[in-house]
């Protein structure tokens, strides 16, 4: 988990679009969200988060293939502490564990 999040950043997520769409409602929590093809708009404390995503080529490691999704996060009108609070919750619902 990060200690801060910039207003705009991108992530390479190891998931399919179907998995992403299953995670998204719980990841945004109680915040209102409008979702359409390859994008979502989340209302947060008078500001918003625009999410856009695209399928990327699978990552191949030896015989293993991992699906990938490129996700762009664009926060508008949210200060650093509001971004951090939202992303802590978001990350808990989208991170994959291993072990």
Secondary structure, 3 states (H helix, E strand, C coil): CCCCCCCEEEEEECCCHHHHHHHHHHHHCCCCEEEECCEEEEEECCEEEEEEEEEEEEEEECCEEEEEEEEEEEEECCCHHHHHHHHHHHHHHHCCCCC
